[in-house]
Amino acid sequence: MHLINHATISRMDRWMIMSDFGQRIAGLCASLGHRHQLPETPMHILKRELRYTYIPSPIGDLLVAGDADSLHLISFPTGSKTIRHAEHWQRDDDGFRDVAEQLAAYFAGDLTQFNLPLTLDGTDFQNEIWRNLATIPYGQTASYGEMAKKAGRPKASRAVGAANGANPLPIVLPCHRVIGSTGALTGFGGGMDAKKFLLSLEGALPAQGALL
């Protein structure tokens, strides 16, 4: 389990060295047409002992969950990767004020970079891709191929897409900023309407002809 502070994201390069084993597995997944896919949703998070609340937003009530130290999960109300809180989690509407304030500022157009302690618990490859998401500037986009090259795996665009789909902290780690090489929005776990809204909010929505 990796605990990171988003304020130090500029120093993440030192953490982005995958183990030799992790590199071999990532390369094998890509070379086999990604038949051995990484988990597509962070369902293992449901097994943890976490606190949670729902935070209103222009795209619906967002589920946020974490512990006393960091944020573990943000889930959209709709879409293919929607997660509901686990029955054993404890509701805590007062414990996520900083998260709520920063999300409100983001949706108001007043915040362009989050400063929250985060816990990432994916594979080495997933964690690297998720950290790299935070390096895509507000108001800009990157392609899956560009993200693969940044991770040192130029042929692993599909693996990048799978890692994006398993991102447990969307918006804060902005997987919505990753689009196809032609400008097509492609898929999004929170639904295409949410992706269009977020990119439009940031002034980064591609030209209409590239949305399909």
BAFI-3210 file (N, C-alpha, C; in Angstrom, 3 decimals, decimal comma, padded with zeros to 6 digits):
// residues 212
n [1|2|3|4|5|6|7|8|9|10|11|12|13|14|15|16|17|18|19|20|21|22|23|24|25|26|27|28|29|30|31|32|33|34|35|36|37|38|39|40|41|42|43|44|45|46|47|48|49|50|51|52|53|54|55|56|57|58|59|60|61|62|63|64|65|66|67|68|69|70|71|72|73|74|75|76|77|78|79|80|81|82|83|84|85|86|87|88|89|90|91|92|93|94|95|96|97|98|99|100|101|102|103|104|105|106|107|108|109|110|111|112|113|114|115|116|117|118|119|120|121|122|123|124|125|126|127|128|129|130|131|132|133|134|135|136|137|138|139|140|141|142|143|144|145|146|147|148|149|150|151|152|153|154|155|156|157|158|159|160|161|162|163|164|165|166|167|168|169|170|171|172|173|174|175|176|177|178|179|180|181|182|183|184|185|186|187|188|189|190|191|192|193|194|195|196|197|198|199|200|201|202|203|204|205|206|207|208|209|210|211|212]
n.u [000,853|000,578|001,214|000,650|001,299|-000,431|000,631|003,301|003,670|005,347|007,718|007,514|008,896|011,055|009,831|008,844|010,022|009,755|009,744|011,897|010,502|007,865|008,022|008,441|006,054|004,193|005,079|004,649|001,856|001,154|002,329|000,896|-001,468|-002,874|-004,287|-004,086|-005,392|-005,131|-006,873|-010,048|-011,604|-011,427|-012,276|-011,303|-011,008|-013,362|-013,172|-011,775|-011,492|-013,116|-014,034|-016,777|-018,517|-021,029|-020,625|-022,102|-022,195|-021,878|-022,142|-023,496|-023,938|-020,945|-019,258|-017,017|-014,264|-012,175|-009,464|-008,274|-005,996|-005,761|-007,166|-008,938|-010,728|-012,788|-015,915|-018,040|-021,560|-022,837|-022,187|-019,872|-018,074|-019,039|-019,122|-020,599|-020,876|-019,458|-021,201|-020,109|-018,644|-018,118|-020,215|-019,282|-019,853|-018,645|-015,963|-014,662|-014,197|-012,138|-011,746|-014,289|-014,347|-012,252|-013,134|-015,473|-014,352|-012,931|-015,014|-016,180|-014,429|-012,240|-010,075|-007,232|-005,441|-005,256|-004,687|-004,231|-003,850|-003,234|-004,007|-002,626|-003,081|-002,461|-001,041|002,514|002,740|000,158|000,110|002,142|001,097|-001,173|-000,013|001,269|-000,906|-001,492|000,335|-000,552|-001,380|-003,909|-006,581|-005,442|-004,823|-003,842|-002,729|-003,413|-001,245|000,812|000,896|001,704|004,285|005,458|005,573|007,526|006,787|006,124|004,471|002,302|-000,333|-002,929|-002,731|-002,365|-004,886|-006,417|-005,386|-006,162|-008,913|-009,127|-008,533|-008,733|-009,244|-010,578|-010,874|-009,349|-006,956|-006,545|-007,929|-009,739|-008,555|-007,190|-007,195|-008,105|-005,698|-006,567|-008,092|-010,502|-012,827|-013,099|-013,592|-014,939|-014,993|-016,832|-018,815|-019,617|-020,836|-020,047|-017,281|-017,140|-018,234|-016,306|-013,990|-014,929|-015,393|-012,771|-011,923|-010,902|-012,142|-012,200|-012,432|-015,679|-015,928|-014,226|-015,246|-016,502]
n.v [-001,188|002,188|005,332|008,564|012,047|014,506|016,987|016,651|015,760|016,499|015,340|012,722|011,264|009,803|007,682|006,215|003,966|000,886|-002,457|-005,101|-007,440|-006,470|-004,957|-006,966|-008,406|-006,436|-005,985|-008,524|-008,707|-006,751|-007,801|-010,117|-009,300|-008,303|-010,261|-011,213|-009,444|-006,661|-006,077|-004,562|-002,919|-001,320|-003,287|-004,591|-002,687|-002,539|-004,363|-003,245|-001,524|001,260|004,765|006,742|009,019|010,837|013,192|016,008|016,985|018,620|016,503|014,577|012,737|012,050|009,218|009,109|007,701|006,697|006,499|007,504|008,745|009,133|009,485|006,967|006,280|007,456|007,512|007,575|008,395|007,123|004,999|002,541|001,700|002,189|002,236|001,242|002,049|-000,170|-002,372|-002,617|-000,336|002,790|005,530|008,894|011,978|014,320|013,972|014,401|016,992|018,564|017,280|017,672|020,474|021,013|019,664|021,126|023,620|022,938|022,234|024,685|026,007|027,138|025,752|024,080|022,091|019,377|018,943|016,580|013,870|010,656|007,186|004,623|001,462|-000,383|-002,495|-002,326|-001,228|-000,109|001,797|003,497|004,520|005,811|007,781|009,230|010,341|012,582|014,377|015,441|018,496|020,739|021,551|020,451|017,588|014,129|011,416|007,845|006,515|008,371|008,360|005,753|005,819|007,602|006,039|004,354|002,210|001,944|000,422|-000,277|000,748|-000,282|-001,493|000,757|001,893|-000,013|000,308|002,943|002,535|001,232|003,118|004,318|006,837|008,962|012,213|013,576|012,203|012,638|010,833|011,395|013,115|011,702|010,703|009,386|008,930|010,266|012,231|011,340|010,701|008,203|005,476|005,740|005,290|006,617|007,260|008,668|011,179|012,363|012,511|014,274|016,518|017,123|017,644|019,786|021,630|022,178|023,391|021,818|020,215|018,236|019,119|019,078|017,192|015,171|013,715|011,248]
n.w [000,000|-000,851|000,396|-000,507|-000,825|-002,429|-002,739|-003,129|-005,658|-007,708|-007,088|-007,661|-009,541|-008,587|-007,454|-009,474|-010,510|-011,696|-010,416|-011,587|-011,972|-012,089|-014,434|-016,323|-016,156|-016,940|-019,548|-020,622|-020,477|-022,350|-024,677|-025,087|-026,092|-024,061|-022,660|-020,099|-018,055|-015,815|-012,700|-013,249|-011,705|-008,517|-006,500|-004,279|-002,386|-001,020|001,003|003,039|006,219|006,365|006,431|005,210|002,996|001,141|-001,362|-002,699|-006,157|-009,400|-011,161|-009,875|-006,749|-005,195|-004,063|-001,437|000,234|002,946|005,351|008,609|007,807|005,022|001,678|-000,007|-002,019|-004,679|-006,129|-008,948|-009,369|-011,454|-014,312|-015,686|-013,758|-011,248|-007,725|-004,709|-001,210|001,252|003,474|006,012|006,380|008,064|008,304|007,886|007,892|008,613|008,469|006,089|005,283|004,149|001,710|000,575|000,428|-001,360|-003,649|-004,156|-004,747|-007,033|-008,846|-009,009|-010,534|-009,359|-008,415|-009,490|-008,969|-006,811|-003,294|-001,415|000,903|-000,322|-000,770|-002,611|-003,962|-005,960|-008,556|-009,275|-011,833|-012,251|-010,146|-010,989|-013,401|-012,379|-010,736|-012,719|-013,995|-012,520|-013,421|-015,746|-016,960|-015,721|-017,851|-020,075|-022,216|-022,625|-024,659|-024,686|-025,737|-025,317|-022,543|-022,131|-023,224|-021,447|-019,214|-019,950|-021,492|-024,432|-026,123|-024,685|-024,662|-024,341|-021,864|-020,320|-020,642|-019,261|-016,687|-016,208|-016,130|-013,734|-011,885|-008,651|-007,718|-009,291|-010,847|-008,756|-009,300|-012,436|-014,630|-016,578|-018,323|-020,174|-023,467|-026,744|-029,435|-031,671|-030,680|-029,858|-027,247|-026,079|-023,710|-020,307|-016,854|-015,255|-016,976|-020,183|-020,285|-017,900|-018,311|-020,502|-019,254|-017,261|-018,787|-020,293|-018,249|-017,568|-019,823|-021,846|-023,682|-026,569|-030,111|-031,649|-033,702|-032,990|-030,927|-031,070]
ca.u [000,000|001,413|000,610|001,304|000,694|-000,525|001,434|004,661|003,583|006,473|008,854|007,135|009,748|011,923|009,014|008,257|010,882|009,090|010,614|012,146|009,382|006,700|008,218|008,253|004,630|003,523|005,433|003,983|000,442|001,033|002,708|-000,131|-002,736|-003,510|-005,222|-004,016|-005,628|-005,145|-008,244|-010,630|-012,210|-010,753|-013,250|-010,668|-011,157|-014,565|-012,846|-011,069|-012,269|-013,021|-015,119|-017,241|-019,631|-021,378|-020,430|-022,831|-021,412|-022,693|-022,326|-024,139|-023,302|-019,724|-018,854|-015,611|-013,971|-010,785|-009,242|-007,907|-004,780|-005,735|-008,317|-008,732|-011,679|-013,853|-016,695|-019,126|-022,886|-023,244|-021,072|-019,564|-017,201|-019,630|-019,014|-021,363|-020,151|-019,626|-022,094|-019,367|-018,009|-018,756|-020,497|-018,643|-020,104|-017,808|-014,551|-014,106|-014,425|-011,103|-012,062|-015,486|-014,006|-011,433|-013,991|-016,346|-013,534|-012,643|-016,203|-016,445|-013,396|-011,267|-008,976|-006,704|-004,621|-005,665|-003,642|-004,841|-003,098|-003,895|-003,464|-002,704|-002,831|-002,512|000,240|003,535|002,401|-001,011|000,481|002,921|000,174|-002,024|000,786|001,510|-002,113|-001,437|001,270|-001,232|-001,835|-005,305|-006,857|-004,760|-005,092|-002,761|-003,244|-002,980|000,100|001,739|001,033|002,499|005,674|005,932|005,847|008,585|006,187|005,466|003,505|001,345|-001,481|-004,095|-002,499|-002,635|-006,333|-006,916|-005,008|-007,058|-010,224|-009,075|-008,143|-009,686|-009,373|-010,790|-010,937|-008,113|-005,983|-007,483|-007,945|-010,593|-007,714|-006,563|-008,101|-007,504|-004,696|-007,263|-008,917|-011,737|-012,855|-013,067|-014,416|-014,714|-015,723|-017,922|-019,760|-019,115|-021,349|-019,185|-015,982|-017,336|-018,442|-015,046|-013,108|-015,505|-015,126|-011,362|-011,611|-010,058|-012,970|-011,758|-013,376|-016,863|-015,746|-013,372|-015,845|-017,037]
ca.v [000,000|003,369|006,570|009,685|013,354|015,100|018,201|016,298|015,000|016,830|014,517|011,334|010,552|008,864|006,534|005,635|002,907|-000,389|-003,597|-005,873|-008,373|-005,712|-004,599|-008,154|-008,728|-005,435|-006,250|-009,751|-008,386|-006,029|-008,658|-011,139|-008,676|-007,961|-011,306|-011,326|-008,062|-006,264|-005,850|-003,393|-002,063|-001,496|-003,894|-005,007|-001,596|-002,788|-005,230|-002,485|-000,833|002,655|005,711|007,224|009,946|011,188|014,627|016,484|017,627|018,823|015,246|013,640|012,537|011,257|008,450|009,228|006,816|006,722|006,262|008,730|009,320|009,421|009,173|005,714|006,016|008,338|006,770|008,317|007,806|006,325|004,543|001,114|001,390|002,733|001,425|001,704|001,800|-001,478|-002,311|-002,513|000,965|003,730|006,823|010,003|013,145|015,442|013,624|014,627|018,406|019,053|016,715|018,353|021,857|021,046|019,291|022,268|024,642|022,438|022,350|026,114|026,544|027,882|024,874|023,346|020,980|018,944|018,750|015,632|012,621|009,576|005,835|003,842|000,072|-001,201|-003,088|-001,311|-000,565|000,736|002,942|004,425|005,202|006,708|008,957|010,010|011,099|013,864|015,273|016,053|019,791|021,175|022,191|019,755|016,160|013,279|010,189|006,611|006,246|009,266|007,879|004,526|006,225|008,219|004,940|003,528|001,044|002,594|-000,449|-000,729|001,657|-000,985|-001,665|002,066|002,023|-000,856|000,949|004,088|002,038|000,784|004,250|004,443|008,229|009,866|013,659|013,944|011,673|012,945|009,925|011,957|013,883|010,790|010,509|008,673|009,673|011,095|013,192|010,692|010,610|006,781|005,117|006,375|004,539|007,416|007,562|009,667|012,504|012,895|012,853|015,500|017,628|017,468|018,267|021,087|022,475|022,556|024,016|020,888|019,323|018,246|019,610|018,229|016,098|014,121|013,169|009,906]
ca.w [000,000|-000,997|000,866|-001,154|-000,640|-003,756|-002,778|-003,505|-006,895|-008,568|-006,706|-007,833|-010,484|-007,887|-007,067|-010,671|-011,017|-011,480|-010,188|-012,801|-012,118|-012,536|-015,833|-017,151|-016,187|-017,770|-020,934|-021,039|-020,702|-023,612|-025,799|-025,272|-026,444|-022,794|-022,256|-018,648|-017,682|-014,419|-012,239|-013,889|-010,691|-007,221|-005,603|-003,030|-001,425|-000,230|002,129|004,065|007,245|005,957|006,659|003,914|002,897|-000,234|-001,552|-003,882|-007,210|-010,608|-011,888|-008,963|-005,448|-005,285|-002,887|-001,057|001,358|003,367|006,771|009,313|007,239|003,590|000,833|-000,730|-003,098|-005,155|-007,121|-009,578|-009,114|-012,607|-015,129|-015,612|-012,627|-010,030|-006,514|-003,551|000,035|001,877|004,631|007,272|006,500|008,986|007,678|008,593|007,049|009,042|008,387|004,753|004,967|003,238|000,395|000,080|000,093|-002,572|-004,777|-004,439|-005,404|-008,380|-009,689|-009,186|-011,411|-008,560|-008,012|-010,639|-008,493|-005,483|-002,288|-000,487|001,091|-001,047|-000,685|-003,838|-003,604|-007,159|-008,920|-009,546|-013,093|-012,019|-009,315|-011,804|-014,311|-011,594|-010,365|-013,929|-014,317|-011,821|-014,105|-016,895|-016,442|-015,825|-019,128|-021,157|-022,305|-023,118|-025,253|-024,038|-026,217|-024,622|-021,168|-022,187|-023,424|-020,207|-018,284|-020,498|-022,147|-025,572|-026,787|-023,668|-024,595|-023,806|-020,430|-019,728|-020,587|-018,180|-015,428|-016,059|-015,741|-012,346|-011,046|-007,547|-007,283|-010,418|-010,620|-008,066|-010,261|-013,526|-015,775|-017,625|-019,243|-021,134|-024,595|-027,856|-030,205|-032,655|-029,963|-029,407|-025,789|-025,708|-022,560|-019,010|-015,842|-014,719|-018,043|-021,122|-019,938|-016,845|-018,902|-021,272|-018,323|-016,607|-019,773|-020,616|-017,092|-017,600|-021,101|-022,596|-024,485|-027,971|-031,108|-031,727|-034,647|-032,433|-029,718|-031,267]
c.u [000,885|000,647|001,360|000,572|000,733|000,313|002,846|004,704|004,748|007,698|008,589|008,080|010,614|011,169|008,531|009,144|010,229|010,123|010,792|011,005|008,151|006,808|007,967|006,780|003,881|003,815|004,752|002,519|000,258|001,307|001,675|-001,480|-003,555|-004,562|-005,232|-004,188|-005,540|-006,587|-008,798|-011,316|-011,544|-011,675|-012,629|-010,772|-012,352|-014,282|-012,172|-012,042|-012,123|-014,209|-015,555|-018,284|-019,947|-021,332|-021,169|-021,891|-022,312|-022,922|-022,916|-023,368|-022,115|-019,483|-017,371|-015,395|-012,491|-010,664|-008,807|-006,738|-004,901|-007,034|-008,000|-009,575|-012,556|-014,600|-017,837|-020,471|-023,382|-022,003|-020,747|-018,736|-017,736|-019,515|-019,877|-020,594|-020,443|-020,454|-021,338|-018,624|-018,809|-018,982|-019,934|-018,767|-019,234|-016,322|-013,891|-014,285|-013,402|-011,352|-013,243|-015,170|-013,193|-012,243|-014,916|-015,581|-013,190|-013,844|-016,615|-015,429|-012,298|-010,056|-008,521|-005,808|-005,009|-004,449|-004,231|-003,918|-003,892|-003,225|-003,706|-002,287|-002,987|-001,207|001,255|003,183|001,210|-000,639|001,272|002,020|-000,682|-001,259|001,033|000,285|-002,052|-000,465|000,655|-001,818|-003,338|-005,497|-006,161|-005,139|-003,834|-003,386|-002,754|-001,560|001,138|001,963|001,860|003,981|006,257|006,298|006,959|008,094|005,431|004,429|002,378|000,141|-002,705|-003,952|-002,730|-004,138|-006,939|-006,588|-005,884|-008,425|-010,284|-008,686|-009,157|-009,978|-009,535|-011,039|-009,651|-006,904|-006,725|-007,390|-008,851|-009,793|-006,993|-007,578|-007,377|-006,552|-005,323|-008,083|-010,235|-011,693|-012,703|-013,867|-014,053|-015,588|-016,891|-018,980|-019,251|-019,620|-020,478|-017,833|-016,081|-017,490|-017,116|-014,085|-013,614|-015,250|-013,701|-010,963|-010,764|-010,866|-012,521|-012,840|-014,493|-016,662|-014,939|-014,007|-016,295|-015,983]
c.v [001,232|004,595|007,717|010,958|014,066|016,362|017,911|015,576|015,302|015,994|013,038|010,564|009,507|007,597|005,746|004,573|001,575|-001,465|-004,353|-006,849|-007,658|-005,332|-005,793|-008,517|-007,743|-005,672|-007,491|-009,502|-007,707|-006,947|-009,733|-010,541|-008,377|-008,984|-011,489|-009,929|-007,865|-006,046|-004,548|-002,461|-002,334|-002,122|-004,337|-003,924|-001,847|-003,645|-004,471|-001,898|000,669|003,464|006,252|008,316|010,131|012,707|015,064|017,157|017,839|017,549|014,163|013,490|011,579|010,519|008,694|008,375|006,878|006,334|007,572|009,449|009,774|009,015|007,927|005,618|007,226|007,554|007,629|007,644|006,933|005,910|003,090|000,737|001,948|001,742|002,059|001,347|000,395|-001,340|-002,115|-001,181|001,864|005,067|007,942|011,254|014,340|015,192|013,895|016,084|018,943|018,547|017,458|019,779|021,931|020,638|020,442|023,359|024,223|022,640|023,807|026,767|027,290|027,051|024,065|022,182|020,652|018,754|017,888|014,430|011,460|008,245|005,124|002,415|-000,832|-001,944|-001,967|-000,520|000,367|001,978|003,972|005,214|006,196|007,953|009,848|010,819|012,496|014,841|015,886|017,382|020,000|021,886|021,552|018,277|015,439|012,024|008,980|006,261|007,107|008,819|006,599|004,860|006,822|007,162|004,028|002,270|001,521|001,743|-000,887|000,195|000,986|-001,215|-000,357|002,277|001,205|-000,248|002,168|003,638|001,579|001,898|004,448|005,883|009,175|011,294|014,118|013,448|011,625|012,038|010,438|012,758|013,003|010,452|009,732|009,552|010,579|012,201|012,614|010,505|009,184|006,550|005,876|005,688|005,286|007,763|008,700|011,070|013,157|013,316|014,144|016,704|018,075|018,153|019,648|022,083|023,014|023,249|023,136|019,931|019,392|018,797|018,600|017,023|014,946|013,404|011,732|008,855]
c.w [000,000|-000,550|000,232|-000,803|-001,972|-003,873|-003,245|-004,836|-007,819|-008,248|-006,927|-008,736|-009,790|-007,493|-008,279|-011,308|-010,691|-011,183|-011,493|-013,048|-012,647|-014,000|-016,742|-017,267|-017,079|-019,238|-021,465|-021,334|-022,048|-024,793|-026,077|-025,635|-025,213|-022,375|-020,744|-018,066|-016,178|-013,992|-012,790|-012,902|-009,352|-006,182|-004,285|-001,961|-000,506|000,999|003,274|005,088|006,999|006,459|005,298|004,085|001,422|-000,352|-002,813|-004,879|-008,419|-011,413|-010,982|-007,669|-005,586|-003,976|-002,647|000,185|001,679|004,824|007,412|008,657|005,795|002,908|000,012|-002,000|-003,385|-006,223|-007,630|-009,299|-010,256|-013,382|-014,861|-014,395|-011,308|-008,874|-005,429|-002,286|000,565|003,151|005,939|007,405|007,436|008,285|008,538|007,730|007,421|008,812|007,053|004,323|003,981|001,823|-000,221|-000,355|-001,199|-003,802|-005,157|-005,174|-006,832|-009,297|-009,897|-010,119|-010,686|-008,145|-009,216|-010,236|-007,059|-004,580|-001,177|-000,303|000,496|-000,750|-002,003|-003,521|-004,819|-007,367|-009,133|-010,804|-012,917|-011,222|-010,108|-012,746|-013,542|-011,163|-011,574|-014,343|-013,710|-012,464|-015,359|-016,422|-016,621|-017,162|-020,310|-021,134|-022,776|-023,699|-024,462|-024,466|-025,529|-023,186|-021,116|-022,356|-022,149|-019,175|-018,783|-021,171|-023,383|-026,287|-025,851|-023,537|-023,990|-022,306|-019,687|-019,601|-019,461|-016,818|-015,162|-015,565|-014,301|-011,382|-009,915|-007,135|-008,473|-009,944|-009,933|-008,855|-011,593|-014,747|-016,889|-018,644|-020,262|-022,219|-025,691|-028,650|-031,250|-032,001|-029,503|-027,897|-025,293|-024,429|-021,295|-017,981|-015,243|-015,741|-018,915|-020,808|-018,871|-017,410|-019,703|-020,346|-017,718|-017,572|-020,173|-019,492|-017,131|-018,906|-021,992|-023,457|-025,940|-028,894|-031,310|-032,629|-034,100|-031,258|-029,867|-030,994]
res [m|h|l|i|n|h|a|t|i|s|r|m|d|r|w|m|i|m|s|d|f|g|q|r|i|a|g|l|c|a|s|l|g|h|r|h|q|l|p|e|t|p|m|h|i|l|k|r|e|l|r|y|t|y|i|p|s|p|i|g|d|l|l|v|a|g|d|a|d|s|l|h|l|i|s|f|p|t|g|s|k|t|i|r|h|a|e|h|w|q|r|d|d|d|g|f|r|d|v|a|e|q|l|a|a|y|f|a|g|d|l|t|q|f|n|l|p|l|t|l|d|g|t|d|f|q|n|e|i|w|r|n|l|a|t|i|p|y|g|q|t|a|s|y|g|e|m|a|k|k|a|g|r|p|k|a|s|r|a|v|g|a|a|n|g|a|n|p|l|p|i|v|l|p|c|h|r|v|i|g|s|t|g|a|l|t|g|f|g|g|g|m|d|a|k|k|f|l|l|s|l|e|g|a|l|p|a|q|g|a|l|l]
***
